[in-house]
């Protein structure tokens, strides 16, 4: 797998899981990680807080198209 690169930031782990599930149905490698946006708001709750969604750099353009289409729907 190539390097993972930034696709978007979403408000929580649940939305990040949904975005990655959508991308994986299209065979796009995806993962997410916590950001430091709003640090201390969540007070240590692992499922709370913004998440950065990452995709395989070779699949970024296709992932952007799929993500944009899902937002328009």
C-alpha angles and dihedrals in degrees: 000000000000124000117298115242136188118279103163146319119246130190099249149002093264094059090044089054090050093049092049092047090054092048093047090056084063091048094252115146109236141171137163137213138187120270128208092240108129093007113193093019092099095045094214099317103145097207095050129083138046120314129205112222114216130193137186106279092230089058098043098107093051091045090053090052093049093045092048091049091051090054092050094051 
